[in-house]
Amino acid sequence: MTFLALDIGNTRLKWALYDAPRSDAKVLDHGAEFLENIDKLAEGPWKSLEAPRHVLGCVVAGDVIRRRVEEQMEAWDVAPQWVVASEAEAGLRNGYDHPTRLGADRWVAMIGAYQHMRRQGANRPMVVVMVGTAVTVEAVDASGKFLGGFILPGHGIMLRALESGTAGLHVPTGEVKPFPTNTSDALTSGGTYAIAGAVECMVQHVRQHCGAEPKCIMTGGAAWKMAPSMTRPFELVDNLIFDGLLYIGQKRFGG
């Protein structure tokens, strides 16, 4: 009863094949491809895969990319399902003004984070941070209600915006320092602390709204770069979207 989980972001497609759709499933194979290479999946890394029984994914890259990925599965007798945010699923309730307009990746990551916390035996509000091409900072109360969240540019977008809009500035290779004394360090530090400041602001909002200290979880391809610069302890979880897809898959397909 193999299960293929797909996370199609703005830059890359990440995939993982599990032995079943359940939270404690064993990873059989996994990989990642830049979106410009996804037309090679069927003849490349997926060629030797046994056809999965179920496929579940979230996609933020748009319908054209989704259809291109579906074409790579035509040799398999399986109809992929794609997560769309709803009013409630897998223990989470959606507080967005228009629930279906919430990004699927944000919804799945919050489900993964909430269930991750519950498995640890905790029952606290949460701040869930996803650091990728864009950065999202989500608030979830202890009952599993999504309260709302921030979206801000990722580090690379910030730097490219500065480069294109400011004479003489170029995308740096600097370091994060408390008191930068050169332009490269100043740019790198500014972007990093801008993200850290947004997270700190959300933590304060959640503490005031819920009357409790939130548990903080961080994920995403660039999370490890941010972790040393955060103002409070964070648990770093590598594959939060896959965790969410596994839990949703368990509810939809049975484990």
TATATA-V528782 format. One record per residue. N is the residue number from 0. RES is the residue in one small letter. PHI is phi in whole degrees, -180 to 180 (NA if undefined). PSI is psi in radians with two decimals (999 if undefined). Layout:
N | RES | PHI | PSI
N | RES | PHI | PSI
This chain:
0 | m | NA | 0.96
1 | t | -67 | 2.70
2 | f | -136 | 2.15
3 | l | -104 | 2.13
4 | a | -106 | 2.34
5 | l | -125 | 2.29
6 | d | -122 | 1.80
7 | i | -105 | 1.77
8 | g | -93 | -2.85
9 | n | -77 | -0.33
10 | t | -121 | -0.69
11 | r | -134 | 2.75
12 | l | -104 | 2.15
13 | k | -112 | 2.42
14 | w | -138 | 2.66
15 | a | -147 | 2.31
16 | l | -102 | 2.19
17 | y | -115 | 2.81
18 | d | -76 | -0.25
19 | a | -169 | 2.76
20 | p | -84 | 1.45
21 | r | -153 | 2.79
22 | s | -63 | -0.54
23 | d | -102 | 0.45
24 | a | -65 | 2.68
25 | k | -90 | 2.34
26 | v | -78 | 2.16
27 | l | -94 | -0.59
28 | d | -165 | 2.78
29 | h | -161 | 2.89
30 | g | -177 | -3.11
31 | a | -151 | 2.53
32 | e | -137 | 2.45
33 | f | -66 | 2.60
34 | l | -59 | -0.51
35 | e | -69 | -0.21
36 | n | -108 | 0.10
37 | i | -69 | -0.34
38 | d | -71 | -0.09
39 | k | -102 | 0.06
40 | l | -63 | -0.81
41 | a | -62 | -0.62
42 | e | -98 | 0.04
43 | g | -116 | -1.99
44 | p | -66 | -0.40
45 | w | -90 | -0.10
46 | k | -62 | -0.67
47 | s | -93 | 0.01
48 | l | -76 | 2.43
49 | e | -69 | 2.41
50 | a | -57 | 2.20
51 | p | -72 | 2.66
52 | r | -74 | -0.65
53 | h | -136 | 2.56
54 | v | -130 | 2.24
55 | l | -137 | 2.32
56 | g | -147 | 2.91
57 | c | -125 | 2.48
58 | v | -136 | 2.28
59 | v | -115 | -0.06
60 | a | -84 | -0.07
61 | g | 106 | 2.92
62 | d | -67 | -0.59
63 | v | -63 | -0.79
64 | i | -64 | -0.74
65 | r | -59 | -0.78
66 | r | -65 | -0.64
67 | r | -64 | -0.65
68 | v | -69 | -0.73
69 | e | -61 | -0.61
70 | e | -63 | -0.52
71 | q | -74 | -0.17
72 | m | -106 | 0.13
73 | e | -62 | -0.44
74 | a | -75 | -0.25
75 | w | -97 | 2.48
76 | d | -89 | 1.20
77 | v | -148 | 2.45
78 | a | -103 | 1.92
79 | p | -67 | 2.56
80 | q | -110 | 2.51
81 | w | -120 | 2.25
82 | v | -72 | 2.30
83 | v | -123 | 2.32
84 | a | -58 | 2.45
85 | s | -132 | -3.06
86 | e | -69 | -0.51
87 | a | -162 | 2.49
88 | e | -166 | 2.47
89 | a | 51 | 0.70
90 | g | 93 | -0.13
91 | l | -110 | 2.48
92 | r | -113 | 2.46
93 | n | -100 | 2.02
94 | g | -95 | 0.18
95 | y | -66 | 2.58
96 | d | -56 | -0.76
97 | h | -123 | 1.64
98 | p | -52 | -0.67
99 | t | -74 | -0.18
100 | r | -88 | -0.12
101 | l | -69 | 2.36
102 | g | -58 | 2.37
103 | a | -60 | -0.66
104 | d | -65 | -0.67
105 | r | -65 | -0.79
106 | w | -62 | -0.83
107 | v | -66 | -0.72
108 | a | -64 | -0.69
109 | m | -66 | -0.69
110 | i | -60 | -0.80
111 | g | -60 | -0.76
112 | a | -67 | -0.75
113 | y | -64 | -0.79
114 | q | -69 | -0.59
115 | h | -60 | -0.79
116 | m | -65 | -0.74
117 | r | -64 | -0.64
118 | r | -65 | -0.45
119 | q | -81 | -0.06
120 | g | 84 | 0.20
121 | a | -95 | 2.73
122 | n | -144 | 1.42
123 | r | -135 | 2.80
124 | p | -65 | 2.86
125 | m | -136 | 2.65
126 | v | -120 | 2.11
127 | v | -113 | 2.12
128 | v | -116 | 2.23
129 | m | -117 | 2.08
130 | v | -111 | 1.85
131 | g | -144 | -2.47
132 | t | -56 | -0.75
133 | a | -114 | 2.88
134 | v | -117 | 2.30
135 | t | -120 | 2.47
136 | v | -130 | 1.88
137 | e | -109 | 2.60
138 | a | -116 | 2.25
139 | v | -131 | 2.28
140 | d | -83 | 3.06
141 | a | -66 | -0.36
142 | s | -86 | -0.07
143 | g | 94 | 0.34
144 | k | -95 | 2.19
145 | f | -73 | 2.06
146 | l | -87 | -0.51
147 | g | 146 | 3.02
148 | g | -161 | 2.88
149 | f | -97 | 2.63
150 | i | -126 | 2.27
151 | l | -142 | 2.85
152 | p | -64 | 2.53
153 | g | -70 | 2.98
154 | h | -58 | -0.76
155 | g | -64 | -0.71
156 | i | -65 | -0.73
157 | m | -58 | -0.82
158 | l | -68 | -0.69
159 | r | -68 | -0.60
160 | a | -64 | -0.72
161 | l | -65 | -0.70
162 | e | -64 | -0.71
163 | s | -79 | -0.38
164 | g | -109 | -0.03
165 | t | -132 | 2.14
166 | a | -64 | 2.35
167 | g | 85 | -0.06
168 | l | -100 | 2.40
169 | h | -129 | 2.64
170 | v | -54 | 2.12
171 | p | -91 | 2.95
172 | t | -122 | 0.67
173 | g | -82 | -3.08
174 | e | -115 | 2.78
175 | v | -85 | 2.11
176 | k | -137 | 2.63
177 | p | -68 | -0.53
178 | f | -135 | 1.39
179 | p | -64 | 2.42
180 | t | -123 | 0.30
181 | n | -147 | 2.84
182 | t | -65 | -0.71
183 | s | -61 | -0.83
184 | d | -65 | -0.64
185 | a | -63 | -0.73
186 | l | -68 | -0.82
187 | t | -63 | -0.76
188 | s | -67 | -0.70
189 | g | -61 | -0.81
190 | g | -63 | -0.74
191 | t | -65 | -0.81
192 | y | -75 | -0.38
193 | a | -64 | -0.77
194 | i | -67 | -0.80
195 | a | -60 | -0.65
196 | g | -67 | -0.68
197 | a | -63 | -0.70
198 | v | -66 | -0.78
199 | e | -61 | -0.67
200 | c | -62 | -0.76
201 | m | -67 | -0.68
202 | v | -59 | -0.75
203 | q | -66 | -0.70
204 | h | -60 | -0.80
205 | v | -67 | -0.74
206 | r | -59 | -0.76
207 | q | -70 | -0.73
208 | h | -71 | -0.73
209 | c | -97 | -0.26
210 | g | 70 | 0.46
211 | a | -152 | 2.70
212 | e | -75 | 2.18
213 | p | -78 | 2.63
214 | k | -80 | 2.37
215 | c | -113 | 2.22
216 | i | -126 | 2.38
217 | m | -125 | 2.45
218 | t | -147 | 3.09
219 | g | 112 | 2.79
220 | g | -62 | -0.48
221 | a | -107 | 0.22
222 | a | -62 | -0.67
223 | w | -63 | -0.48
224 | k | -72 | -0.56
225 | m | -82 | -0.55
226 | a | -51 | -0.77
227 | p | -67 | -0.30
228 | s | -101 | 0.05
229 | m | -75 | 2.65
230 | t | -88 | -0.09
231 | r | -149 | 2.88
232 | p | -64 | 2.40
233 | f | -130 | 2.52
234 | e | -92 | 2.21
235 | l | -94 | 2.09
236 | v | -119 | 2.12
237 | d | -66 | -0.80
238 | n | -125 | 1.01
239 | l | -64 | -0.63
240 | i | -67 | -0.71
241 | f | -63 | -0.67
242 | d | -59 | -0.77
243 | g | -65 | -0.75
244 | l | -63 | -0.67
245 | l | -63 | -0.75
246 | y | -69 | -0.73
247 | i | -63 | -0.74
248 | g | -61 | -0.67
249 | q | -62 | -0.71
250 | k | -70 | -0.64
251 | r | -81 | -0.71
252 | f | -109 | -0.29
253 | g | 84 | 2.50
254 | g | -101 | 999
